[in-house]
Amino acid sequence: MKTQAWHRTLGTLAAFPVAFYSVYLFLFNGDSIGYVFPILSFVIYLMLAVTISAGYHRLFTHNSYKCNRVWHWVYGILGSASLNSSPIHWATVHTGHHRYSDTELDPNCTNWRYFFRFRNRTNLSIPKHCRRLFKDPMHVFFVNHSLTIFLLIAIIAGLIGPLSFLFLFALPVSLHLISAAIHTIFAHNKSGAQNYWFMEFFVPVGGDWIHKLHHENPALSYWAVDFKFIDLGGYFINLIKVNDKQIT
């Protein structure tokens, strides 16, 4: 399987000037902007973080819980809008990370080259537990239209107004891409995956800083097994998960 990297790489590189410009605009034009837009930016950013952690990661990739079908669509749309590609592509790359983590075969770039990944990732094998996604027309739809969804939502936000585009779309997506880069590069050290739980206070990623626990128990849906662990994705999962009989 081939996955494209150029659009996410361009988005990540563009995220830094977008974030700096947003801070500059707020500091020097705060009276005209107010506090509502920055607060909404942070809330949307957290929504994107939870979407990837609880949706793309724990639901689509590891199938670790069940929820109403509506949430599958919400995850897919928000994940596509944040330049995370389709759930199938994301799950394939992440499964390769589990299989080859801390080796040269890891499809994730865990150093500065992360910011210059323009070459397509090819020959990624689709694991058996991810092939179920190809049987779902919804996931096939996201494979074909994830970038279109991103562009469409960007256009809609732009038509609403420049502040809406900046603070309700560009900034939260930028913060998400930057935080994802930081997590990808620093979640492992020479000893392997680590539980850098305290990083969730500085760079929230929906609970994915509890990384060692996840590598040890990939099917675990709730990671706040220690009092000090912060797992926003797990808290949300506990709100929406259902058993087989409850699914409609």
C-alpha positions in Angstrom: 0.0 0.0 0.0 1.2 3.5 -0.8 0.5 6.5 1.4 1.2 10.1 0.4 3.2 12.3 2.8 3.5 15.6 0.9 0.2 17.2 2.0 0.7 16.6 5.7 4.4 17.7 5.4 3.3 21.0 3.8 0.6 21.4 6.4 3.1 20.9 9.2 5.6 23.3 7.8 2.8 25.9 7.3 1.5 25.3 10.8 4.4 27.2 12.4 3.8 30.6 10.7 0.1 30.2 11.1 0.6 29.7 14.9 3.0 32.6 15.2 0.8 34.9 13.2 -2.2 34.0 15.3 -0.3 34.8 18.5 0.9 38.1 17.1 -2.6 39.0 15.9 -4.0 38.3 19.4 -1.3 40.1 21.3 -1.5 43.3 19.2 -5.2 43.2 18.1 -6.7 41.4 21.1 -9.4 44.0 21.6 -10.9 43.5 18.2 -10.5 39.7 18.3 -11.6 39.0 21.9 -11.2 35.8 23.8 -13.9 33.7 22.2 -12.0 32.9 19.1 -8.8 31.8 20.9 -10.8 29.7 23.4 -12.7 28.0 20.5 -9.4 27.3 18.8 -8.1 25.5 21.8 -11.4 23.5 22.2 -11.3 22.5 18.5 -7.7 21.5 18.8 -8.6 19.2 21.8 -11.4 17.8 19.7 -8.9 16.9 16.9 -6.5 15.4 19.5 -9.3 13.2 20.9 -10.5 12.3 17.4 -7.1 10.9 16.5 -6.4 9.2 19.8 -9.9 7.8 20.5 -11.0 7.4 16.8 -8.2 6.8 14.4 -5.9 5.1 16.9 -8.0 3.1 19.4 -11.2 2.5 17.4 -10.1 2.2 13.8 -6.6 0.8 14.2 -6.9 -1.4 17.3 -10.7 -2.0 17.4 -10.5 -1.6 21.2 -14.1 -0.6 21.8 -17.5 -0.2 20.1 -19.6 2.9 19.7 -22.5 4.2 17.7 -21.9 4.4 13.9 -22.4 8.2 14.0 -19.1 8.5 15.9 -17.3 6.6 13.1 -18.3 9.3 10.6 -17.5 12.1 13.1 -14.0 10.6 13.6 -13.5 10.2 9.8 -14.6 13.7 8.9 -12.6 15.5 11.7 -9.6 13.3 11.0 -9.6 14.1 7.3 -10.2 17.8 8.0 -7.0 17.8 10.2 -4.8 16.3 7.4 -4.5 12.9 8.9 -5.5 11.2 5.7 -8.0 8.3 5.7 -8.4 6.0 8.7 -7.2 3.1 6.5 -3.9 4.9 5.7 -3.4 6.1 9.2 -4.1 2.6 10.7 -1.7 1.0 8.2 1.2 3.4 9.1 0.5 3.1 12.8 0.5 -0.7 12.7 3.8 -0.6 10.9 5.1 1.6 13.7 4.1 -1.0 16.3 5.7 -3.8 14.3 9.0 -1.9 13.6 9.2 0.7 16.3 12.7 1.9 17.1 14.1 0.4 13.9 14.9 1.8 10.5 11.8 0.1 9.1 9.5 2.2 11.3 7.3 4.1 8.8 7.2 7.0 11.3 10.1 9.5 11.1 11.2 10.1 14.7 13.8 12.8 14.1 14.1 16.2 12.3 13.4 14.5 8.9 9.8 14.4 10.0 9.4 17.9 8.7 10.7 17.0 5.2 8.8 13.9 4.3 7.8 14.5 0.7 8.4 10.9 -0.6 5.4 8.6 -0.6 5.6 5.6 1.7 5.3 2.5 -0.4 5.2 -1.2 0.1 3.3 -0.8 3.4 1.6 -4.1 4.1 -2.0 -3.9 5.3 -2.3 -6.0 8.5 -5.1 -8.5 8.7 -6.9 -6.7 11.5 -7.0 -3.5 9.3 -8.4 -5.3 6.2 -11.8 -5.2 7.8 -11.9 -1.5 7.1 -11.7 -2.1 3.4 -15.0 -3.9 3.6 -16.7 -0.8 4.9 -18.0 1.6 2.2 -17.5 4.5 4.7 -13.7 3.8 4.9 -13.5 3.5 1.1 -15.1 6.9 0.9 -12.5 8.4 3.2 -9.7 6.8 1.2 -11.0 8.5 -1.9 -12.0 11.9 -0.4 -10.0 12.7 2.7 -8.1 15.5 1.1 -11.2 16.8 -0.6 -12.9 17.0 2.9 -9.9 19.0 4.2 -10.1 21.5 1.3 -13.9 21.8 1.5 -13.9 22.6 5.2 -11.1 25.1 4.6 -13.2 26.8 1.9 -16.3 26.9 4.1 -14.4 28.4 7.0 -12.9 31.0 4.6 -16.3 32.0 3.3 -17.5 32.6 6.8 -14.8 35.1 7.4 -11.0 35.6 7.8 -11.1 35.3 11.6 -13.2 32.1 11.4 -10.8 30.6 8.9 -7.8 31.5 11.1 -9.0 30.7 14.5 -11.7 28.0 13.8 -9.8 26.1 11.2 -6.1 27.0 10.4 -4.9 27.5 14.0 -6.4 24.4 15.6 -5.3 22.2 12.6 -1.8 23.8 12.9 -1.6 23.2 16.6 -2.6 19.6 16.0 0.0 19.1 13.3 2.7 20.6 15.5 1.7 18.6 18.6 1.6 15.4 16.5 5.1 16.1 15.2 6.4 16.6 18.7 4.8 13.4 19.9 6.1 11.4 17.0 9.6 12.6 17.6 9.8 12.4 21.4 7.4 9.6 22.5 10.3 7.2 22.2 13.9 7.3 23.5 16.8 4.9 23.2 15.0 2.6 25.6 11.8 2.5 23.5 8.3 3.8 24.1 7.9 6.0 27.2 5.0 7.1 29.4 5.7 10.9 29.3 2.4 11.5 31.0 3.4 15.0 32.2 3.7 16.2 28.5 -0.1 16.1 28.2 -0.2 19.3 30.3 2.1 21.0 27.8 1.3 19.3 24.4 -2.1 17.6 24.7 -2.5 14.7 22.3 -5.6 13.0 23.7 -3.7 10.7 26.0 -1.2 9.3 23.6 1.8 10.4 25.8 0.9 7.2 27.8 2.8 5.5 25.0 4.7 2.7 26.7 1.5 1.4 28.2 -0.2 1.4 24.8 2.7 -0.5 23.2 2.5 -3.1 25.9 -1.3 -3.4 25.7 -2.4 -2.2 22.1 -6.0 -3.4 22.6 -6.5 -1.4 25.8 -9.0 1.4 25.3 -8.6 3.3 28.6 -5.0 4.3 29.5 -5.5 6.3 32.7 -4.6 3.2 34.9 -2.4 5.4 37.1 -3.7 8.3 39.1 -1.2 10.7 37.5 -2.1 9.7 33.9 -4.2 12.1 31.9 -6.2 10.4 29.1 -8.7 12.7 27.4 -9.3 10.1 24.7 -10.0 7.4 27.3 -12.4 9.7 29.2 -14.3 10.4 26.0 -14.4 6.7 25.1 -16.0 5.9 28.4 -18.8 8.4 27.6 -19.6 6.9 24.2 -18.7 3.2 24.2 -21.4 0.6 24.1 -21.8 -3.1 24.0 -22.9 -5.0 20.9 -26.6 -5.0 21.9 -26.6 -1.2 22.2 -25.3 -0.5 18.7 -27.9 0.7 16.3 
